[in-house]
Amino acid sequence: MVFMTGRYPHTIDAKGRLCIPAALRNCLGGDDLKDKFYVTLWNRGSLAAHSKESWEKLVANFNSKSVGEQEEMEWLITYACPCELDGQGRILIPTHLRDYAQLKKDVTIVGMGERAEIWDAENRAAIDAAEITPDKLGKVFKELKF
């Protein structure tokens, strides 16, 4: 199982290409650039990049749901895009995904365990400002018994 961590500021070019940080490439698709990984809509206006292994677990979970439950979450599958790293470590993010996540130029990529989240940098900064407070950190550490 892969485990991604860290924060990486990057830019997305005018063609919609985003360089995946070297620290996350091996987790998502391997250094040989052969394995595809998947990018789809995610929580709070972000995108999520899943390794093939993580994506297969997500799809298996989706397939185990009733038809009604699948209909409520079909966007997760229908908006997904298989991605391959090019020779420069970039992926092309389709327009429909860029529009959803409001990706313009400055992007923050965040390692979140089995997935990497792709955020518009301003949107991520606003969430961080609201969420990372001494009070909330204290509650998290207490909950984790840390």
C-alpha positions as CSV (number, residue, x, y, z in Angstrom):
1,M,0.0,0.0,0.0
2,V,1.2,3.5,-0.8
3,F,1.1,6.4,1.6
4,M,1.4,9.9,0.3
5,T,2.2,12.9,2.4
6,G,3.5,16.5,1.9
7,R,2.4,19.7,0.2
8,Y,3.7,20.7,-3.1
9,P,3.1,24.1,-4.9
10,H,3.0,23.8,-8.6
11,T,1.6,25.6,-11.6
12,I,-0.7,24.3,-14.3
13,D,0.1,25.4,-17.8
14,A,-2.2,26.9,-20.4
15,K,-2.8,23.4,-22.0
16,G,-3.9,22.0,-18.6
17,R,-0.7,20.1,-17.9
18,L,0.4,19.6,-14.3
19,C,3.7,18.3,-13.1
20,I,3.3,15.6,-10.5
21,P,5.9,16.0,-7.7
22,A,8.7,13.4,-7.9
23,A,7.9,12.4,-4.3
24,L,4.4,11.3,-5.4
25,R,5.1,9.8,-8.8
26,N,6.3,6.5,-7.5
27,C,3.2,6.2,-5.3
28,L,0.8,7.0,-8.2
29,G,2.3,5.3,-11.2
30,G,5.9,4.2,-10.6
31,D,9.1,5.6,-11.8
32,D,8.9,3.7,-15.0
33,L,5.8,5.8,-15.9
34,K,4.0,2.7,-17.2
35,D,1.1,2.4,-14.7
36,K,-1.9,4.6,-15.2
37,F,-3.5,6.3,-12.3
38,Y,-6.9,8.0,-12.0
39,V,-8.0,11.6,-11.3
40,T,-11.5,12.4,-10.3
41,L,-13.7,14.9,-8.5
42,W,-13.2,15.0,-4.8
43,N,-14.3,16.7,-1.6
44,R,-14.5,20.5,-1.0
45,G,-13.8,21.4,-4.7
46,S,-10.6,19.5,-5.1
47,L,-9.5,16.6,-7.3
48,A,-8.1,13.3,-6.2
49,A,-5.4,11.3,-7.8
50,H,-5.5,7.6,-7.0
51,S,-2.9,4.9,-7.8
52,K,-4.2,1.9,-9.8
53,E,-4.3,-0.1,-6.5
54,S,-6.3,2.6,-4.7
55,W,-8.6,3.1,-7.6
56,E,-9.4,-0.6,-7.9
57,K,-10.3,-0.6,-4.2
58,L,-12.6,2.4,-4.7
59,V,-14.3,0.8,-7.7
60,A,-14.8,-2.5,-5.9
61,N,-16.4,-0.6,-3.0
62,F,-18.6,1.3,-5.5
63,N,-19.6,-1.9,-7.3
64,S,-20.6,-3.5,-3.9
65,K,-23.3,-0.8,-3.5
66,S,-26.9,-1.0,-4.5
67,V,-28.0,0.6,-7.8
68,G,-29.6,3.5,-5.8
69,E,-26.4,4.1,-3.9
70,Q,-24.3,3.9,-7.1
71,E,-26.6,6.5,-8.7
72,E,-25.9,8.9,-5.8
73,M,-22.2,8.7,-6.3
74,E,-21.9,8.0,-10.0
75,W,-20.1,11.3,-10.6
76,L,-17.1,9.7,-8.8
77,I,-16.7,7.2,-11.7
78,T,-18.2,9.1,-14.6
79,Y,-15.9,12.1,-14.2
80,A,-12.8,10.0,-13.6
81,C,-9.9,10.2,-16.0
82,P,-7.1,7.7,-16.4
83,C,-3.8,9.5,-16.5
84,E,-0.3,8.7,-17.6
85,L,2.8,10.7,-16.8
86,D,4.6,12.1,-19.8
87,G,8.4,12.1,-20.1
88,Q,8.5,15.3,-18.0
89,G,6.3,13.9,-15.2
90,R,3.2,15.8,-16.2
91,I,-0.4,14.8,-16.6
92,L,-3.1,16.5,-18.7
93,I,-6.1,17.4,-16.6
94,P,-9.2,17.5,-18.7
95,T,-11.2,20.7,-18.9
96,H,-14.2,19.4,-17.0
97,L,-12.0,18.5,-14.0
98,R,-10.1,21.8,-14.1
99,D,-13.4,23.7,-14.2
100,Y,-14.8,21.7,-11.2
101,A,-11.7,22.4,-9.1
102,Q,-11.3,26.0,-10.3
103,L,-7.7,25.3,-11.4
104,K,-6.2,28.3,-13.0
105,K,-2.5,28.6,-12.6
106,D,-1.3,28.1,-9.1
107,V,-2.0,24.7,-7.7
108,T,-1.3,22.9,-4.4
109,I,-0.9,19.1,-4.4
110,V,-1.4,17.5,-1.0
111,G,-0.5,13.9,-0.1
112,M,-3.4,12.5,1.8
113,G,-2.5,8.8,2.5
114,E,-3.8,6.6,-0.4
115,R,-4.6,9.6,-2.6
116,A,-3.1,13.0,-3.6
117,E,-5.5,15.9,-3.7
118,I,-5.1,18.6,-6.3
119,W,-6.3,22.1,-5.2
120,D,-6.5,25.6,-6.6
121,A,-3.8,27.2,-4.4
122,E,-6.1,30.1,-3.1
123,N,-8.9,27.7,-2.3
124,R,-6.5,25.4,-0.3
125,A,-5.0,28.4,1.5
126,A,-8.5,29.5,2.6
127,I,-9.3,26.1,4.0
128,D,-6.0,25.9,5.8
129,A,-6.5,29.3,7.4
130,A,-9.9,28.2,8.7
131,E,-8.9,24.7,9.7
132,I,-5.4,25.0,11.1
133,T,-6.0,26.7,14.5
134,P,-4.5,25.8,17.9
135,D,-7.9,24.8,19.1
136,K,-8.6,22.4,16.2
137,L,-5.1,21.0,16.4
138,G,-5.6,20.3,20.1
139,K,-8.8,18.4,19.4
140,V,-7.1,16.3,16.6
141,F,-4.2,15.4,18.9
142,K,-6.7,14.5,21.7
143,E,-8.8,12.4,19.3
144,L,-5.7,10.6,18.0
145,K,-4.4,10.1,21.6
146,F,-1.2,11.7,20.6
